[in-house]
Amino acid sequence: MNFLCISKWLTYCVVLIGALNWGLVGAFDFNLVSFLFGQTVFSRIIYLIVGLCAIGYLILSIKDRLDCSHYEC
């Protein structure tokens, strides 16, 4: 596996966890990040990391499409 493949896989996992958290908020009004960490700076850092991973995953996906190459993942 190359670096881009690993980066895309990791960013996908983080974005998936963030999406599951938003699903919990929408369905049950339960925020797992706030439940685990409270309203601290650490929870804001987690939200920032999820957002940056979403941007990174988008960029890697676009790069994948533009290169028309398929990584063996």
TITOR-780371 format. One record per residue: x, z, y of N, C-alpha, C, CB in turn; residue in one letter. Coordinates in steps of 0.1 Angstrom, whole numbers, plus 5000, padded with zeros to 4 digits. Glycine has a CB too. Example, Ala and Ser with C-alpha at 12.3 -4.5 7.8 and 13.67 -1.06 7.14 Angstrom:
<recs>
513250784943512350784955513250784967511350904955A512850714978513750714989512950795000514150574994S
</recs>
This chain:
<recs>
500850004988500050005000500950005012499050125000M500549925022501249925034500650025045501349785040N501450035056501050125066499650095072502050125078F499349975074497949935080496849975070497949785084L497049955058496049985048495850135048496449935034C496850215048496750365048496050405061498150425046I496450355072495850385085494350355085496550315096S494050245080492650205080491850295071492450055075K492350335059491650425050491550565056492450435037W492550615063492450745069491450755080493850795074L491550645089490650645100489150635095490950535110T488950555084487650545079487150675074487650445067Y487950755067487550885062487150985073488650945053C487950985084487651075095486351025102488851075105V486150895104484950845110483750885101485050695113V483850865088482850905079482451045080483250865065L483351135081483151285083482351305096484451365082I482851235107482151255119480751205119482851175130G480551095112479151035110478251135102479150895104A478851195092478051295084477651415093478851335072L478551455102478251565111477051525120479451605119N477151405126476051355135474751345127476451225141W474851305114473651295106473051435104473951245092G473851535102473351675101472751725114474451775098L473351685126472751715139471351655140473751675150V471251525137470051455139468951505129470251305136G469251525117468251565107467851715107468751535093A468851795109468551945108468952025121469251995096F469451955131469852025143470952125140468752095150D471852085131472952175126474252105128472752205111F475152155137476452095140477452175132476752105155N478052105122478952165113480252205120479252075101L480752125129481952155136481752285144482352045145V480652295152480352415159480152535151479152395168S479552515139479352625130480752675124478452575118F481652585121482952635116483852685126483552515109L483852625138484952655148484352715161485752535151F483052715163482452765175482752665186483052895179G482352705198482552615210483952645216481452635221Q484952605209486352625213487052495217487152705202T488252515221489052395224489352315211490452435231V489552395200489752325188488652235183490052435177F487452275186486352185182486352055191484952255183S486652075204486751955212487851865208487051995227R488951925203490051835197489551765185491251925194I488751825177488251755165487351645169487451855156I486551665179485651555184486551435190484651605195Y487551475197488451375202489151295191489551445211L489651365181490251295170489351195163490851395160I488051235161487051155155486851025163485751225152V486751045176486550935185487650835185486250985199G488950895186490050805185490150735172491350895188L489850795161489850735148488850615148489550835137C487650635154486650535155487150415162485350585161A487850435173488450325181489550255172489050375194I490350335166491450285158490950205146492350395152G489850255140489250175129488650045133488150265122Y488050045145487549925151488649825153486749955164L489749865159490849775162491449725149491949855170I491649815139492249765126491249665119492449885117L489949685120489049595114489049465121487649655115S489149465134489149335142490449265138489149355157I491549335138492849275134492849215120494049375135K492149285111491949235097491249105098491149335089D490149095105489348975106490148855113488048995114R490948885123491648785130492748725122492148835144L493448815115494548775106494048695094495448885102D492848715090492248655078493048685066492148505080C493648805066494448855055493748975049495948895059S493948985036493249095029494349185023492349045018H494349315026495249405021494749455008495449525031Y495649474999495349524986495149674986496349484975E493949714989493649864989492749894978493049895003C
</recs>
